[in-house]
Amino acid sequence: MKNTLLLPNKYKVIGWVTFLSFAALGLACIYLEFEISGFQLYYPKKQGLFDFSKYNLTNEFALFGTTIGLLMITFAKEKTEDEYISLLRLKSWQWSVLISYIILIVLNFSIYGMDFLRFLTYNLWTTLIVFVIKFNWSLHKFRKEELANEK
Amino acid sequence: MKNNIKVQRAIKNITQAELADLIEVSRQTINTIESGKYVPSTVLALKMAKVFGVNVEEIFQLDDSDKFSA
């Protein structure tokens, strides 16, 4: 059975490079207020009292790259993508969806206001990141298994 | 479900890695099947049977944990 949704193996590396560089850009946007000057399409005529938007596209660009990078990591094939690895993949997705929503439910009751909004930003990628962790952990355990039955 | 892949491999004199290459899966997948942790798809079972030159039932059999009324 072929899983046609998956990308070739090399996208794993491309995905990691994309994810890490755009995540760094995103963090710079949030914490250092970094922006690529002139990287915008619209220039607002007047600044209202509550005009939060500067219409600069640096943060949009960072969010886009981070998401595409993570999608490439999660959808890249393993070198030997056999049916057992497909099963691990499916189980890892189930885990990551479940864990992501547990995190959402718990934090819903434990943090409030702007902190919650900040969490929601990071929460855009929780499912994907939990998948990467869970899937690689499963693969690691799978590959480490002893050659006990080999002899 | 139980299997006798180990015995079949011994008869054919091939390792897990060689069997894995023949049916295009990873070596560890053969290991999980052989130890009964994973039940392979029908396609994979048929490929194994072809490699060993036997019927699928000679490799895989139901055991007590697969009780059903028929």
Backbone of each chain as ProteinMPNN parsed JSONL, in Angstrom:
{"seq_chain_A": "MKNTLLLPNKYKVIGWVTFLSFAALGLACIYLEFEISGFQLYYPKKQGLFDFSKYNLTNEFALFGTTIGLLMITFAKEKTEDEYISLLRLKSWQWSVLISYIILIVLNFSIYGMDFLRFLTYNLWTTLIVFVIKFNWSLHKFRKEELANEK", "coords_chain_A": {"N_chain_A": [[0.844, -1.207, 0.0], [0.668, 2.106, -0.936], [1.443, 5.201, 0.493], [0.364, 8.019, -0.66], [0.379, 10.602, 0.161], [2.766, 11.331, 1.251], [6.003, 12.971, 1.321], [9.18, 12.87, -0.486], [12.137, 11.484, 1.125], [14.247, 13.376, 1.407], [13.074, 15.788, 2.024], [12.885, 15.953, 4.721], [15.268, 16.964, 5.783], [15.34, 19.438, 4.431], [13.008, 20.474, 5.479], [13.639, 20.703, 8.252], [15.687, 22.641, 8.172], [14.267, 24.792, 7.065], [12.194, 25.101, 9.002], [13.694, 25.7, 11.393], [15.095, 28.057, 10.684], [13.014, 29.854, 10.042], [11.569, 29.807, 12.395], [13.369, 31.014, 14.102], [13.405, 33.549, 12.957], [10.751, 34.251, 13.486], [10.737, 34.306, 16.315], [12.513, 36.381, 16.711], [10.969, 38.417, 15.652], [8.877, 38.519, 17.548], [10.141, 38.915, 20.099], [12.281, 40.685, 19.768], [11.264, 42.6, 18.274], [11.873, 42.641, 15.607], [11.846, 43.533, 12.183], [11.61, 43.158, 8.64], [12.456, 45.863, 6.878], [10.285, 47.706, 4.779], [9.071, 45.475, 3.797], [6.236, 45.122, 2.945], [2.799, 45.335, 1.844], [0.596, 47.002, 2.129], [0.066, 50.288, 3.229], [-1.016, 51.86, 5.997], [-3.243, 54.639, 6.212], [-3.92, 56.369, 8.396], [-2.963, 56.277, 11.835], [-4.864, 54.715, 14.094], [-6.329, 54.783, 17.435], [-6.272, 52.233, 18.509], [-4.672, 50.804, 16.758], [-3.094, 48.08, 16.008], [-1.842, 46.904, 13.956], [0.913, 46.983, 11.862], [1.136, 46.42, 9.365], [3.35, 45.234, 8.334], [4.961, 42.517, 6.766], [6.692, 40.674, 7.884], [6.257, 39.019, 10.164], [4.113, 37.469, 9.261], [5.358, 36.129, 7.205], [7.23, 34.668, 8.67], [5.54, 32.978, 10.161], [4.367, 31.546, 8.102], [6.651, 30.232, 6.953], [7.556, 28.705, 9.153], [5.396, 26.974, 9.54], [5.23, 25.629, 7.028], [7.752, 24.43, 7.031], [7.555, 22.678, 9.278], [5.485, 21.051, 8.347], [6.764, 19.814, 6.198], [8.7, 18.328, 7.583], [7.058, 16.575, 9.067], [5.69, 15.207, 7.08], [7.575, 13.951, 5.539], [8.976, 11.06, 4.069], [10.329, 8.125, 5.688], [13.566, 6.537, 5.324], [13.294, 3.751, 4.809], [10.229, 3.304, 4.29], [8.089, 1.377, 5.465], [5.229, -0.832, 6.056], [5.002, -1.108, 8.816], [6.183, 1.175, 9.819], [4.393, 3.02, 8.8], [2.252, 2.399, 10.433], [3.291, 3.189, 12.918], [3.443, 5.895, 12.369], [0.729, 6.596, 12.06], [-0.204, 5.98, 14.667], [1.301, 7.826, 16.088], [0.252, 10.252, 15.167], [-2.322, 10.072, 16.252], [-1.718, 10.143, 18.987], [-0.536, 12.689, 19.11], [-2.593, 14.464, 18.43], [-4.374, 13.995, 20.518], [-2.776, 14.669, 22.808], [-2.205, 17.358, 22.245], [-4.731, 18.552, 22.493], [-5.296, 18.0, 25.127], [-3.359, 19.569, 26.36], [-4.318, 22.074, 25.541], [-6.825, 22.138, 26.877], [-6.026, 21.996, 29.565], [-4.414, 24.327, 29.84], [-6.303, 26.219, 29.243], [-7.737, 26.503, 31.57], [-5.775, 27.357, 33.26], [-4.127, 29.528, 32.506], [-4.531, 33.022, 31.743], [-5.88, 35.84, 29.872], [-3.555, 37.962, 28.187], [-1.425, 36.203, 28.299], [-2.61, 33.816, 27.659], [-3.346, 34.303, 25.04], [-0.809, 34.524, 23.913], [0.071, 31.938, 24.307], [-1.745, 30.685, 22.587], [-0.747, 31.42, 20.122], [1.669, 29.939, 19.969], [0.46, 27.511, 20.117], [-0.462, 26.945, 17.624], [1.255, 25.21, 16.432], [1.446, 23.022, 18.047], [0.346, 20.398, 17.678], [1.809, 19.439, 15.47], [4.45, 19.571, 16.439], [4.379, 17.894, 18.696], [3.815, 15.555, 17.351], [6.237, 15.186, 15.872], [8.04, 14.731, 17.979], [6.914, 12.447, 19.267], [6.772, 10.538, 17.171], [9.461, 10.287, 16.362], [10.54, 9.332, 18.715], [9.218, 6.851, 18.912], [10.271, 5.631, 16.616], [12.94, 5.564, 17.325], [12.907, 3.789, 19.517], [11.988, 1.535, 18.192], [14.062, 1.028, 16.357], [16.118, 0.475, 18.049], [15.659, -1.947, 19.068], [16.698, -5.114, 20.122], [18.65, -7.568, 18.354], [17.478, -9.938, 19.073], [16.098, -12.142, 18.127], [17.528, -12.912, 16.024], [19.526, -14.882, 15.804]], "CA_chain_A": [[0.0, 0.0, 0.0], [1.474, 3.321, -1.021], [0.861, 6.405, 1.075], [0.711, 9.017, -1.664], [0.457, 11.941, 0.756], [4.085, 11.608, 1.808], [7.042, 13.582, 0.487], [10.434, 12.115, -0.462], [12.93, 11.55, 2.361], [15.126, 14.558, 1.5], [12.32, 16.926, 2.566], [13.074, 15.991, 6.167], [16.365, 17.912, 6.017], [14.871, 20.75, 3.961], [12.006, 20.891, 6.461], [14.305, 21.141, 9.483], [16.37, 23.913, 7.904], [13.207, 25.801, 6.913], [11.544, 25.307, 10.293], [14.554, 26.365, 12.374], [15.415, 29.437, 10.313], [11.824, 30.7, 10.144], [11.217, 29.928, 13.815], [14.277, 32.033, 14.634], [12.875, 34.831, 12.469], [9.518, 34.515, 14.234], [11.081, 34.686, 17.689], [13.092, 37.731, 16.61], [9.818, 39.321, 15.464], [8.096, 38.66, 18.777], [10.864, 39.386, 21.275], [13.208, 41.78, 19.464], [10.512, 43.485, 17.371], [12.585, 42.702, 14.338], [11.068, 43.405, 10.947], [12.326, 43.483, 7.412], [11.84, 47.146, 6.5], [9.789, 47.79, 3.408], [8.44, 44.217, 3.406], [4.797, 45.231, 3.153], [1.998, 45.65, 0.672], [-0.325, 48.088, 2.438], [0.528, 51.313, 4.178], [-2.209, 52.476, 6.563], [-3.241, 56.1, 6.07], [-3.8, 57.01, 9.704], [-2.815, 55.379, 12.962], [-5.941, 54.869, 15.064], [-5.933, 54.607, 18.822], [-5.984, 50.819, 18.762], [-4.16, 50.198, 15.538], [-1.963, 47.225, 16.342], [-1.215, 46.361, 12.761], [1.805, 47.868, 11.137], [1.046, 45.913, 7.999], [4.607, 44.64, 7.876], [4.692, 41.097, 6.517], [7.754, 39.807, 8.409], [5.709, 37.97, 11.04], [3.329, 36.551, 8.42], [6.353, 35.348, 6.49], [7.798, 33.741, 9.653], [4.511, 31.976, 10.461], [4.256, 30.724, 6.885], [7.828, 29.37, 6.827], [7.572, 27.756, 10.261], [4.371, 25.964, 9.284], [5.642, 24.814, 5.876], [8.893, 23.628, 7.478], [7.066, 21.578, 10.117], [4.715, 20.125, 7.505], [7.722, 19.011, 5.442], [9.293, 17.347, 8.506], [6.089, 15.553, 9.463], [5.201, 14.426, 5.938], [8.673, 13.334, 4.784], [9.101, 9.604, 4.242], [11.552, 7.543, 6.235], [14.337, 5.887, 4.246], [12.507, 2.565, 4.463], [8.873, 3.576, 4.769], [7.294, 0.165, 5.271], [3.892, -0.753, 6.668], [5.079, -0.938, 10.268], [6.457, 2.596, 10.047], [3.104, 3.693, 8.578], [1.459, 2.195, 11.647], [3.865, 4.09, 13.93], [3.06, 7.237, 11.944], [-0.681, 6.765, 12.412], [-0.324, 6.022, 16.128], [1.881, 9.084, 16.563], [-0.733, 11.316, 14.906], [-3.395, 9.946, 17.256], [-1.168, 10.648, 20.23], [-0.259, 14.122, 19.092], [-3.87, 15.185, 18.48], [-4.876, 13.857, 21.876], [-1.944, 15.439, 23.735], [-2.381, 18.784, 21.958], [-5.986, 19.057, 23.044], [-5.182, 17.959, 26.589], [-2.607, 20.784, 26.707], [-5.236, 23.202, 25.36], [-7.832, 22.119, 27.942], [-5.379, 22.313, 30.841], [-4.0, 25.733, 29.871], [-7.531, 27.003, 29.201], [-8.133, 26.793, 32.944], [-4.679, 27.763, 34.135], [-3.58, 30.85, 32.194], [-5.577, 33.932, 31.289], [-5.548, 37.126, 29.267], [-2.553, 38.037, 27.135], [-0.613, 34.982, 28.334], [-3.339, 32.783, 26.932], [-3.226, 34.641, 23.613], [0.544, 34.166, 23.498], [0.077, 30.473, 24.201], [-2.481, 30.286, 21.381], [0.155, 31.562, 18.972], [2.53, 28.752, 19.907], [-0.396, 26.34, 19.984], [-0.674, 26.671, 16.196], [2.152, 24.129, 15.985], [1.581, 21.972, 19.066], [0.07, 19.069, 17.124], [2.927, 19.038, 14.614], [5.667, 19.362, 17.235], [4.194, 16.67, 19.477], [3.973, 14.443, 16.397], [7.67, 14.995, 15.583], [8.659, 14.119, 19.159], [6.375, 11.101, 19.5], [7.131, 9.66, 16.047], [10.892, 9.991, 16.412], [10.753, 8.495, 19.891], [8.775, 5.508, 18.523], [11.253, 5.107, 15.658], [14.159, 5.3, 18.073], [12.695, 2.546, 20.263], [11.84, 0.479, 17.18], [15.369, 0.714, 15.765], [17.032, 0.046, 19.094], [15.316, -3.303, 19.488], [17.813, -6.063, 19.976], [18.576, -8.634, 17.356], [17.321, -11.097, 19.94], [15.617, -13.309, 17.398], [18.306, -13.043, 14.784], [20.357, -16.098, 15.732]], "C_chain_A": [[0.877, 1.254, 0.0], [0.722, 4.489, -0.367], [1.27, 7.589, 0.203], [0.829, 10.424, -1.091], [1.867, 12.315, 1.185], [5.061, 12.178, 0.786], [8.295, 12.701, 0.503], [11.265, 12.406, 0.783], [13.746, 12.829, 2.519], [14.4, 15.785, 2.083], [12.424, 17.031, 4.083], [14.152, 17.026, 6.503], [15.929, 19.324, 5.611], [13.884, 21.334, 4.969], [12.629, 21.418, 7.738], [14.992, 22.49, 9.293], [15.343, 25.046, 7.81], [12.588, 26.144, 8.268], [12.425, 26.12, 11.241], [14.852, 27.813, 11.981], [14.192, 30.349, 10.444], [11.341, 30.844, 11.591], [12.088, 30.99, 14.476], [13.809, 33.425, 14.214], [11.633, 35.238, 13.26], [9.795, 34.975, 15.651], [11.692, 36.084, 17.72], [11.996, 38.775, 16.439], [9.118, 39.601, 16.786], [8.897, 39.365, 19.868], [11.822, 40.548, 20.999], [12.566, 42.838, 18.571], [11.251, 43.715, 16.059], [11.593, 42.696, 13.182], [11.908, 43.824, 9.748], [11.693, 44.767, 6.864], [11.448, 47.151, 5.031], [9.088, 46.536, 2.926], [6.944, 44.287, 3.694], [4.08, 45.684, 1.891], [1.117, 46.864, 0.907], [0.308, 49.052, 3.42], [-0.697, 52.03, 4.722], [-2.113, 54.004, 6.509], [-3.078, 56.782, 7.416], [-3.684, 55.948, 10.791], [-3.932, 55.654, 13.958], [-5.432, 54.625, 16.461], [-5.537, 53.163, 19.106], [-5.476, 50.122, 17.513], [-2.897, 49.392, 15.852], [-1.17, 46.827, 15.105], [-0.325, 47.395, 12.093], [1.893, 47.442, 9.674], [2.378, 45.388, 7.448], [4.429, 43.12, 7.804], [5.739, 40.151, 7.109], [7.19, 38.68, 9.266], [4.842, 36.965, 10.279], [4.255, 35.58, 7.693], [6.954, 34.281, 7.426], [6.814, 32.62, 9.976], [4.361, 31.006, 9.298], [5.41, 29.727, 6.803], [7.904, 28.31, 7.908], [6.595, 26.613, 9.997], [4.778, 25.04, 8.137], [6.805, 23.894, 6.263], [8.453, 22.421, 8.295], [6.268, 20.567, 9.311], [5.654, 19.229, 6.699], [8.355, 17.941, 6.333], [8.304, 16.211, 8.764], [5.633, 14.681, 8.297], [6.319, 13.812, 5.099], [8.739, 11.845, 5.102], [10.354, 9.256, 5.013], [12.282, 6.858, 5.086], [13.696, 4.574, 3.817], [11.128, 2.753, 5.06], [8.035, 2.322, 4.519], [5.994, 0.255, 6.064], [3.941, -0.608, 8.18], [5.337, 0.526, 10.615], [5.194, 3.421, 9.783], [2.209, 3.568, 9.802], [1.952, 3.107, 12.773], [3.445, 5.528, 13.657], [1.619, 7.538, 12.36], [-0.872, 6.882, 13.924], [0.204, 7.347, 16.672], [0.944, 10.259, 16.31], [-1.851, 11.259, 15.938], [-2.937, 10.512, 18.596], [-1.059, 12.16, 20.216], [-1.551, 14.939, 19.108], [-4.417, 15.165, 19.902], [-4.106, 14.747, 22.853], [-2.13, 16.941, 23.521], [-3.65, 19.328, 22.596], [-6.018, 18.972, 24.563], [-4.444, 19.216, 27.067], [-3.532, 22.003, 26.621], [-6.242, 23.29, 26.511], [-7.215, 22.528, 29.275], [-5.027, 23.8, 30.906], [-5.184, 26.688, 29.813], [-7.962, 27.421, 30.605], [-7.003, 27.35, 33.799], [-4.006, 29.076, 33.745], [-4.637, 31.724, 31.513], [-5.016, 35.146, 30.556], [-4.509, 37.023, 28.171], [-1.67, 36.79, 27.096], [-1.282, 33.873, 27.531], [-3.252, 33.041, 25.427], [-1.84, 34.262, 23.085], [0.668, 32.653, 23.345], [-0.625, 30.035, 22.915], [-1.631, 30.423, 20.121], [1.038, 30.324, 18.839], [1.726, 27.491, 19.645], [-0.711, 26.002, 18.519], [0.133, 25.457, 15.749], [2.253, 22.977, 16.964], [1.408, 20.578, 18.469], [1.264, 18.562, 16.317], [4.17, 18.726, 15.44], [5.548, 18.104, 18.088], [4.329, 15.448, 18.568], [5.451, 14.149, 16.142], [8.351, 14.282, 16.747], [8.22, 12.66, 19.311], [6.828, 10.116, 18.408], [8.61, 9.291, 16.098], [11.258, 9.135, 17.619], [10.365, 7.046, 19.573], [9.779, 4.859, 17.577], [12.537, 4.712, 16.367], [14.049, 3.969, 18.831], [12.661, 1.342, 19.323], [13.2, 0.047, 16.641], [16.351, 0.151, 16.768], [16.809, -1.416, 19.473], [16.418, -4.304, 19.146], [17.567, -7.065, 18.864], [18.374, -9.979, 18.074], [16.929, -12.358, 19.162], [16.456, -13.638, 16.172], [18.986, -14.402, 14.675], [19.526, -17.36, 15.547]], "O_chain_A": [[1.735, 1.414, 0.868], [-0.455, 4.727, -0.635], [2.385, 8.098, 0.315], [1.317, 11.334, -1.761], [2.143, 13.484, 1.455], [4.973, 11.921, -0.414], [8.458, 11.876, 1.401], [11.11, 13.451, 1.414], [13.921, 13.318, 3.635], [15.045, 16.711, 2.577], [12.095, 18.065, 4.665], [13.972, 17.857, 7.393], [16.125, 20.282, 6.359], [13.918, 22.527, 5.272], [12.21, 22.452, 8.258], [14.892, 23.372, 10.145], [15.523, 26.114, 8.395], [12.471, 27.313, 8.636], [11.972, 27.105, 11.825], [14.863, 28.697, 12.837], [14.313, 31.485, 10.903], [10.775, 31.872, 11.965], [11.615, 31.769, 15.303], [13.816, 34.361, 15.014], [11.476, 36.395, 13.65], [9.17, 35.917, 16.139], [11.429, 36.871, 18.63], [12.07, 39.869, 16.997], [8.804, 40.746, 17.112], [8.402, 40.303, 20.493], [12.137, 41.315, 21.909], [13.197, 43.815, 18.167], [11.255, 44.809, 15.494], [10.616, 41.946, 13.197], [12.773, 44.696, 9.825], [10.538, 44.762, 6.439], [12.179, 46.668, 4.167], [8.57, 46.496, 1.81], [6.444, 43.595, 4.581], [4.657, 46.317, 1.007], [0.908, 47.667, -0.002], [1.011, 48.64, 4.343], [-1.362, 52.747, 3.974], [-1.049, 54.583, 6.729], [-2.226, 57.655, 7.584], [-4.243, 54.858, 10.673], [-3.95, 56.706, 14.596], [-4.262, 54.303, 16.665], [-4.589, 52.901, 19.847], [-5.824, 48.971, 17.252], [-1.796, 49.934, 15.948], [0.003, 46.465, 15.185], [-0.742, 48.515, 11.8], [2.623, 48.025, 8.873], [2.51, 45.132, 6.252], [3.815, 42.519, 8.686], [5.683, 38.946, 6.862], [7.589, 37.525, 9.12], [4.828, 35.775, 10.595], [3.977, 34.385, 7.582], [7.158, 33.136, 7.021], [7.199, 31.453, 10.058], [4.244, 29.796, 9.492], [5.193, 28.531, 6.609], [8.265, 27.163, 7.642], [6.918, 25.442, 10.2], [4.686, 23.818, 8.255], [6.839, 22.727, 5.874], [8.898, 21.297, 8.059], [6.357, 19.364, 9.556], [5.39, 18.039, 6.528], [8.53, 16.797, 5.913], [8.662, 15.035, 8.69], [5.232, 13.536, 8.504], [6.049, 13.214, 4.057], [8.578, 11.43, 6.249], [11.331, 10.004, 4.995], [11.712, 6.625, 4.02], [13.563, 4.3, 2.624], [10.892, 2.397, 6.215], [7.357, 2.211, 3.498], [5.693, 1.285, 6.668], [3.021, -0.046, 8.774], [4.782, 1.053, 11.58], [4.952, 4.414, 10.469], [1.498, 4.505, 10.165], [1.157, 3.718, 13.487], [3.132, 6.283, 14.577], [1.328, 8.589, 12.933], [-1.595, 7.753, 14.407], [-0.369, 7.921, 17.598], [0.848, 11.164, 17.138], [-2.28, 12.296, 16.443], [-3.664, 11.257, 19.253], [-1.435, 12.832, 21.176], [-1.601, 15.997, 19.734], [-4.865, 16.187, 20.424], [-4.706, 15.489, 23.63], [-2.204, 17.707, 24.482], [-3.654, 20.419, 23.167], [-6.684, 19.773, 25.218], [-4.844, 19.848, 28.045], [-3.534, 22.855, 27.509], [-6.484, 24.368, 27.054], [-7.802, 23.308, 30.025], [-5.306, 24.461, 31.906], [-5.093, 27.827, 30.271], [-8.475, 28.52, 30.817], [-7.232, 27.772, 34.932], [-3.362, 29.692, 34.595], [-5.515, 31.229, 30.806], [-3.82, 35.43, 30.622], [-4.559, 36.125, 27.33], [-1.221, 36.364, 26.032], [-0.628, 33.103, 26.827], [-3.103, 32.107, 24.638], [-1.702, 33.752, 21.973], [1.277, 32.152, 22.4], [-0.159, 29.123, 22.231], [-1.771, 29.648, 19.175], [1.151, 29.735, 17.764], [2.214, 26.533, 19.045], [-1.173, 24.901, 18.218], [-0.248, 24.759, 14.809], [3.042, 22.054, 16.76], [2.218, 19.684, 18.717], [1.679, 17.411, 16.456], [4.864, 17.742, 15.18], [6.501, 17.332, 18.195], [4.892, 14.429, 18.969], [5.871, 12.993, 16.191], [9.134, 13.353, 16.547], [9.047, 11.762, 19.463], [7.22, 8.989, 18.709], [8.975, 8.132, 15.903], [12.173, 8.314, 17.554], [11.095, 6.119, 19.922], [10.101, 3.679, 17.718], [13.145, 3.684, 16.069], [14.958, 3.14, 18.797], [13.22, 0.285, 19.613], [13.465, -1.145, 16.486], [17.293, -0.556, 16.409], [17.654, -2.042, 20.113], [16.972, -4.321, 18.046], [16.43, -7.36, 18.495], [18.992, -10.991, 17.743], [17.355, -13.468, 19.478], [16.125, -14.531, 15.392], [19.024, -15.004, 13.601], [20.079, -18.457, 15.469]]}, "seq_chain_B": "MKNNIKVQRAIKNITQAELADLIEVSRQTINTIESGKYVPSTVLALKMAKVFGVNVEEIFQLDDSDKFSA", "coords_chain_B": {"N_chain_B": [[-1.938, -14.459, 17.106], [0.294, -16.821, 15.832], [3.625, -17.49, 14.537], [6.015, -19.104, 12.351], [8.333, -17.998, 11.311], [10.998, -17.86, 11.982], [11.813, -20.527, 11.898], [11.296, -21.068, 9.214], [13.097, -19.329, 8.061], [15.462, -20.452, 8.899], [15.401, -22.871, 7.507], [15.576, -21.932, 4.882], [17.942, -20.703, 5.196], [18.46, -17.882, 5.599], [19.044, -14.53, 6.832], [17.365, -12.184, 9.081], [17.762, -9.65, 8.019], [18.298, -10.177, 5.332], [15.899, -11.348, 4.519], [14.268, -9.143, 4.943], [15.22, -7.37, 2.971], [14.468, -8.795, 0.687], [11.658, -8.66, 0.721], [11.232, -6.005, 0.83], [11.053, -4.409, 3.257], [11.884, -2.908, 6.491], [14.603, -4.172, 8.512], [14.005, -4.264, 11.211], [11.244, -4.402, 11.17], [10.747, -7.01, 10.31], [11.706, -8.244, 12.566], [9.799, -7.404, 14.53], [7.564, -8.681, 13.534], [8.324, -11.355, 13.6], [8.64, -11.76, 16.335], [6.047, -11.668, 17.098], [4.857, -9.286, 17.764], [3.776, -7.632, 15.924], [1.263, -7.851, 13.472], [1.479, -8.667, 10.189], [0.431, -7.157, 7.018], [-1.836, -8.685, 4.648], [-0.693, -8.7, 2.11], [2.054, -8.518, 2.664], [2.409, -10.893, 4.091], [1.85, -12.749, 2.092], [3.96, -12.191, 0.371], [6.099, -13.052, 1.929], [5.494, -15.773, 2.094], [5.894, -16.457, -0.539], [8.642, -16.022, -0.808], [9.582, -18.015, 0.916], [8.537, -20.171, -0.343], [6.203, -21.527, 0.419], [2.776, -22.145, 1.621], [0.744, -19.475, 2.985], [-0.521, -20.252, 5.37], [1.232, -22.072, 6.395], [3.143, -20.579, 7.513], [1.922, -18.638, 9.16], [-0.3, -19.032, 11.846], [-3.493, -19.175, 13.548], [-3.771, -18.583, 17.052], [-4.452, -19.359, 20.57], [-5.108, -16.857, 21.577], [-6.626, -15.701, 19.647], [-9.325, -16.339, 19.752], [-12.385, -17.291, 18.358], [-15.801, -17.782, 17.285], [-16.453, -20.152, 15.124]], "CA_chain_B": [[-1.457, -15.202, 15.944], [1.7, -17.253, 15.963], [4.28, -17.719, 13.246], [7.272, -19.849, 12.434], [9.257, -17.354, 10.37], [12.355, -18.223, 12.388], [12.058, -21.874, 11.356], [11.339, -20.95, 7.75], [14.368, -18.657, 7.718], [16.525, -21.443, 9.112], [15.338, -23.816, 6.379], [16.1, -21.216, 3.708], [19.248, -20.18, 5.591], [18.594, -16.429, 5.395], [18.93, -13.726, 8.053], [16.257, -11.215, 9.091], [18.099, -8.551, 7.11], [18.148, -10.648, 3.948], [14.451, -11.475, 4.283], [13.763, -7.77, 4.857], [15.556, -6.849, 1.644], [13.694, -9.506, -0.328], [10.254, -8.23, 0.685], [11.265, -4.537, 0.858], [10.698, -3.746, 4.522], [13.105, -2.746, 7.287], [14.99, -5.36, 9.271], [13.286, -4.247, 12.487], [9.863, -4.823, 10.939], [10.792, -8.481, 10.348], [11.878, -8.587, 13.983], [8.529, -7.25, 15.258], [6.633, -9.715, 13.051], [8.827, -12.643, 14.076], [8.39, -11.888, 17.774], [4.608, -11.673, 17.318], [4.367, -7.977, 18.214], [3.069, -6.966, 14.826], [0.643, -8.734, 12.488], [1.687, -8.005, 8.9], [-0.692, -7.124, 6.084], [-1.953, -9.885, 3.815], [0.286, -8.579, 1.025], [3.384, -8.849, 3.188], [2.381, -12.319, 4.419], [1.937, -13.473, 0.81], [5.331, -12.033, -0.134], [6.942, -13.952, 2.721], [5.19, -17.136, 1.669], [6.522, -16.63, -1.84], [10.09, -16.157, -0.56], [9.847, -19.325, 1.521], [7.997, -21.222, -1.208], [5.172, -22.309, 1.12], [1.517, -21.421, 1.748], [0.72, -18.549, 4.12], [-0.903, -20.984, 6.594], [2.38, -22.811, 6.93], [3.954, -19.614, 8.266], [1.088, -17.984, 10.179], [-1.477, -19.769, 12.32], [-4.219, -18.584, 14.674], [-3.526, -19.262, 18.332], [-5.522, -19.239, 21.568], [-5.502, -15.462, 21.812], [-7.501, -15.242, 18.546], [-10.565, -17.13, 19.854], [-13.615, -16.813, 17.714], [-16.713, -18.918, 17.144], [-16.763, -20.517, 13.741]], "C_chain_B": [[0.008, -15.591, 16.14], [2.309, -17.476, 14.578], [5.545, -18.531, 13.436], [8.295, -19.324, 11.418], [10.701, -17.768, 10.672], [12.753, -19.583, 11.796], [12.208, -21.813, 9.834], [12.646, -20.298, 7.296], [15.527, -19.626, 7.84], [16.568, -22.446, 7.96], [15.962, -23.192, 5.131], [17.526, -20.698, 3.931], [19.431, -18.7, 5.212], [18.402, -15.689, 6.714], [17.694, -12.822, 7.957], [16.509, -10.106, 8.075], [17.907, -8.957, 5.651], [16.67, -10.788, 3.576], [13.831, -10.083, 4.1], [14.017, -7.164, 3.478], [14.681, -7.476, 0.563], [12.251, -8.997, -0.424], [10.115, -6.718, 0.905], [10.634, -3.911, 2.103], [11.983, -3.586, 5.327], [13.352, -4.008, 8.11], [14.203, -5.431, 10.581], [11.827, -4.674, 12.334], [9.77, -6.35, 10.947], [10.88, -8.944, 11.802], [10.556, -8.488, 14.757], [7.505, -8.302, 14.816], [7.02, -11.064, 13.661], [8.532, -12.85, 15.559], [6.905, -11.781, 18.112], [4.032, -10.345, 17.779], [3.534, -7.275, 17.154], [2.535, -7.998, 13.843], [0.751, -8.062, 11.126], [0.42, -7.995, 8.042], [-0.702, -8.418, 5.269], [-0.912, -9.869, 2.695], [1.669, -9.014, 1.496], [3.487, -10.336, 3.525], [2.533, -13.156, 3.146], [3.336, -13.379, 0.212], [6.287, -12.974, 0.597], [6.764, -15.387, 2.272], [5.878, -17.445, 0.336], [8.035, -16.826, -1.692], [10.414, -17.553, -0.029], [9.335, -20.479, 0.668], [6.992, -22.127, -0.508], [3.853, -21.533, 1.087], [1.556, -20.538, 2.996], [0.405, -19.285, 5.436], [0.246, -21.783, 7.196], [3.305, -21.881, 7.718], [3.158, -19.035, 9.436], [-0.102, -18.868, 10.552], [-2.162, -18.992, 13.443], [-3.79, -19.304, 15.946], [-4.637, -18.946, 19.322], [-5.998, -17.807, 21.791], [-6.442, -14.93, 20.724], [-8.842, -15.983, 18.553], [-11.714, -16.475, 19.101], [-14.51, -18.017, 17.472], [-17.058, -19.143, 15.686], [-16.572, -22.011, 13.565]], "O_chain_B": [[0.836, -14.782, 16.56], [1.597, -17.629, 13.586], [6.076, -18.633, 14.541], [9.01, -20.086, 10.767], [11.508, -17.993, 9.77], [13.854, -19.764, 11.275], [13.109, -22.416, 9.252], [13.22, -20.675, 6.274], [16.445, -19.635, 7.021], [17.644, -22.822, 7.495], [16.754, -23.818, 4.426], [18.217, -20.308, 2.99], [20.424, -18.323, 4.59], [17.691, -16.158, 7.602], [17.066, -12.71, 6.904], [15.6, -9.676, 7.365], [17.415, -8.174, 4.838], [16.245, -10.407, 2.485], [12.989, -9.872, 3.227], [13.139, -6.527, 2.895], [14.213, -6.796, -0.351], [11.689, -8.914, -1.516], [9.015, -6.216, 1.136], [9.798, -3.012, 2.014], [13.042, -4.06, 4.916], [12.442, -4.797, 8.366], [13.788, -6.508, 11.01], [11.242, -5.241, 13.256], [8.838, -6.918, 11.516], [10.222, -9.901, 12.21], [10.228, -9.376, 15.544], [6.684, -8.756, 15.614], [6.177, -11.807, 14.164], [8.217, -13.958, 15.993], [6.538, -11.802, 19.287], [2.859, -10.269, 18.146], [2.693, -6.431, 17.463], [3.256, -8.906, 13.428], [0.175, -6.994, 10.922], [-0.533, -8.727, 8.307], [0.291, -9.143, 5.21], [-0.322, -10.9, 2.372], [2.362, -9.775, 0.821], [4.516, -10.966, 3.279], [3.259, -14.151, 3.131], [3.842, -14.337, -0.373], [7.155, -13.603, -0.008], [7.732, -16.125, 2.091], [6.375, -18.55, 0.118], [8.632, -17.675, -2.354], [11.378, -18.189, -0.456], [9.663, -21.637, 0.927], [6.921, -23.324, -0.782], [3.804, -20.407, 0.593], [2.298, -20.81, 3.94], [0.986, -18.983, 6.479], [0.222, -22.124, 8.379], [4.145, -22.339, 8.493], [3.656, -18.953, 10.558], [-0.812, -19.379, 9.687], [-1.519, -18.253, 14.19], [-3.483, -20.496, 15.918], [-5.644, -18.337, 18.961], [-7.153, -17.576, 22.149], [-6.992, -13.838, 20.86], [-9.427, -16.227, 17.498], [-11.961, -15.274, 19.208], [-14.032, -19.151, 17.457], [-17.854, -18.413, 15.097], [-16.779, -22.535, 12.471]]}, "name": "protein", "num_of_chains": 2, "seq": "MKNTLLLPNKYKVIGWVTFLSFAALGLACIYLEFEISGFQLYYPKKQGLFDFSKYNLTNEFALFGTTIGLLMITFAKEKTEDEYISLLRLKSWQWSVLISYIILIVLNFSIYGMDFLRFLTYNLWTTLIVFVIKFNWSLHKFRKEELANEKMKNNIKVQRAIKNITQAELADLIEVSRQTINTIESGKYVPSTVLALKMAKVFGVNVEEIFQLDDSDKFSA"}
